[in-house]
Amino acid sequence: MTDSVQSTLTHDSRRRLLKAGAGSLVLAPGLSAWAPAQAQKRGGTLKVSNGGDPPDFDVHQTATYLTQFLGAPCYSTLMRQDPADSTRLLPDLASGAEVSADGKTVSLTLRPGVVFHNGSPLTADDVIYSLNRIKSPPKGIVSPRKGLLGNIESMEAAGPLKVVIRLAQAQPDFLFLVSNPFNVIVNKAVTEPLDAQGQGLKRQVVGTGPFRLTQAIDGQLYELSRFDKYFGPPAWLDRIQMFPIRGEVERGAALQSKRIDACFFMANEAVLAPLKNVAGITALRRPTPTFVNLIPNVTRKPFDDVRVREALSLAIDREAFIRTVGPLSGAFFHSLGLMPPESPYSLSAAEVKQFAGYDSLPGLGGNMNANRERAQALLEQAGVPKGFKVGILTRGDVPAFRDSAINVAGQLKQIGLDATVDIRDAGAFYTMETKGDFQLVAHSVAMGGSTPDQILGEGYTSYGGRNYGLWKDDSLDALYREQSREPDGAKRAQLIRQFQLSFMKTFYQINLAWVGYGAAHLNSVQGWKALNDLYANMQMDKVWLGA
């Protein structure tokens, strides 16, 4: 298959495909609509600051953009989101897919001639190993997105370049889940021995992507160079240099002085807004599938008691949270229910208001004095004394974490809790969070994609990789699976509604706001398009430097 042929799959076509019977991805020749208007220019170095050092380089084990932004140009996924249409998938390592009549068998055909950065050829075994590593990580390896692939029952190689995946049930969203930007394909020969040591790819990057890691000096520089044996059209850039400038004010100054060309992650509106008025700079903010939640650890008392979790929700004035924290962190947006703002699966205002504390969302008219009086009564019923000490774990380098935790601590004090904030660097934060070493955590949870299975499966199931609160609820998991396999759109919408209503009454997570992250770059940076999925379109192979 030539590079000019694109294999595409839309939400509608994938549902028809999985419902109606066997088929393959739609083949559509031609260039994407996002193709640049002016001629590309080869060469040059793109200088970027992402805001800090990645805690490590293992994309499978991470939940932070710091690692994913570094890894995306170096790795490949089975398919990629079309930058011109988020409902379509384009081929990456897989040139096509076929689905059985019952929707439970997916066959992926891999491109021939693909090699890893160490020169070894890509095979079906590498794909199977990578997906298994995400779904069922070896001892010592953490997989935040293991729930996304939980429907996989078995995988086998039908030759060196064909992977056959059998699902426990039909799943209309499956190809979008397996192609999540974090679900990169790694080299089994390199990774397996490192996993046996419990280390993984924390300091190794061996992918098939358009760039390869050639230099890594923590605190100073991460350099990627064009991989000349890349299976797709060669990248336009010679190299990408990433500088870990932590402060947003400092990043903004570096951009204005042209010491860097771009920053693809900016939260603070006070920094971003002025950049919009600077000649020669493009600055933007877009809503992303990222929510800020307060998550109680249900394995620690008193948070195993739903009355205590409900009291936490009642304590939070969400409108005040958005007004105060939004300009600092990008947490400007709110939704009705668990899905992103303005989702077709949103609940009604009346449905949301029935859950304690959610009437404090903008426009819903909640009475915070009454809410907090009710919260104090619930704490008393649960035997929680006034002045009970609670710690909120948070991450210090991202405002959506840090400032959210500080705001929440102040609001919890209004119901008599002695709340303090435990601020950690990214590496320590994720270690403590994944081990459940906290009482409460304020987490800005960014999802890859916005399909129901991506949001609900990763963020709101017992087995989802973002179940940081360590709760277990078989009834919710069953509801999730029921909506996931339903091919009829109207019936599925009702099941998604039922799932949201059932989850929200548990207060396993206390939703606060949705985040819209910013980005800014010199106008000389061409060919990059900001998508609502923060992690998509970050391979950088289509980017070039103009005049």
ABEGO torsion letter per residue (X at the ends): XBAABBBBBBAAAAAAAAAAEBBBBBBBBEBBAABBABBBBBEEBBBBBAGEBBABABAAABABAAAAAAAAAABBBABBBBAABAABBBBBABABBBBBAAGABBBBBBBBGBBBAAGBBBBAAAAAAAAAAAABBBBGBBBAAAAAAAABABBBBBEAABBBBBBABBBAAAAAAAABAABBBBBAAAAAAAAAAGAEAAABBBBABABBBABBBBGABBBBBBBAABABBBBABABBBBBBBABAAAAAAAAAAGABABBABBABAAAAAAAAABBGBBBBBBBBBBBBBBBBBAABOAAABAAAAAAAAAABBAAAAAAAAAAAAGBABBBBEABBBGBAABBBAAAAAABBGAAABBGAGBBAAAAAAAAAAAAAAAGBBBGBBBBBBBBAABAAAAAAAAAAAAAAAAAGBBBBBBBBBAAAAAAAAAAGBBABBBBBBBBBEABAAAAAAAAABAABAABAAGBBBAAAAAAAAAAAABABAAAAAAAAAAAAAAAAAAGABBBABBBBBBBBBBAABBGBBBBABAABGAAGAABBBBX
